[in-house]
Amino acid sequence: MTGLSPTVRRMVALALLAVPPLLLWSLLLAPWLEARARQAARLEAAETIRARGLALLAREPALRAENMALRQALSGVADLPAAGSHALAGAEWQRRLREAARRHRAAVHSLETLPEERTGDGMIGLRGRLQADAEGLRDLLAELEGGRAPLQVRGLTLAMGTAGRRLLEIQFELRGPWAGEARR
């Protein structure tokens, strides 16, 4: 360093003085600060989760009440026939179908309960003929398929009714659940 001017020597000396703090920063302080920031982020996330848990805990009675209300609403897909035999449950579905048809201005000509072997376990099948206008048929099908104990329309045949009237001759096959089978 003897051949260097005093200005260059000062610059080299300042650079040498700056190297230890830079090494200290890059090897010790920067990693420590990053670890501290990660730890703070984890702590904040844990606090958020804790706050959510406490909020859920505070809502527990309301959630339990809502759960019970839903269970009661769904408890029986409620209006399933619970008759003691397949034939009695089929008669109950026939009665409900006749009432629904009456509400929608449809005339039921015949109804029969399908044999248990044909419908499967826990199901009731009905076959029948009725007469209704298009709007009545639409409303009847909507009620049957959308009720609390829905019936599935498995087959539907439409024909124009007698001349001069806007009624449809309808043949259908329905299938629906039966609560009595589930209790056996």
Beta strands, then each sheet from edge to edge (+ up, - down):
strand 1: 107-113
strand 2: 123-132
strand 3: 152-160
strand 4: 168-177
sheet 1: 1+ 2- 4+ 3-
end
